[in-house]
């Protein structure tokens, strides 16, 4: 999205954070934040998969209960 702004001559400037893509420091800060966010998402994905594998190894199978089934069980 930032690249699209720059392609038409516009820049991004955060009102809260010291990020201004018209400066080299701002571009760097934005890229570092993006890389940290990407790393965090990847770690969450890895930990979720590891947890699912561990649960499967213990014999626990992940089953989603539909809303209708939940409503029927509550009504009983």
N, C-alpha and C positions, 0 to 999 in steps of 0.2 A: 504494500500500500504506500509506503514512504517513497519507494522508487517511482511509483506512478505520479506522485506529487512532484517529485524532482524532475520528472520527464517533461512536465509542463511549466517548469520554472518556479514552482511553489516549494516551500519548506515547512517542516513541522517544528513547532515550538511549544513545549509543555509549560503550562501555567504553574504547575506544582513542583516539577522536577527540573534540574538544570540540564534539560535536553533541548538543543536547538540544532536541527540538522543542517543549518546553513554554516556551521562551524565544524572543523575536523573533530574537536572534542565531543561535540554533540552527536555526531555520527558514530564515533567510537562508543560512547556511553549507550546509545540505542542498540548497537550491535552486541555489546556485552550483556545488556539486559535480555535481549532476544536469545542469546546463547544460553544464559542461565535458565530462562524459561523453558527452552527446548530440553535441556538436561533434566530439569525437574519433571517434565512430562514423561520423558523416557524412563526415569527411575520409578515413577508411579506405575507405569505400564509393566516394568520388570517385576516390581514387588507384587503387583496384582496377579500376574501370571505365576509367580513362585508360590503365592498363597493358594491359588487354585490347584496347582500341582500337588502341594502338600496336603490339601484337603482331600484330593482324589486318592492319594496314597494311603490316607487314613480311612478310606472307604466312604467318605462323605461326598455325595453327588450334589452338585448345584442344580436346584430345580426352582424355576420361577412359578409362583402361585398367581394365577390370574385374579383380577379384582372380583370377578363374579364368584369364583370358588371361595375366596375369603369371605364374601358377603353371605354365602350359603352356610359356611361353617359358623359364622357369628349368629345367624338366625336360628341355628339348631339348639 
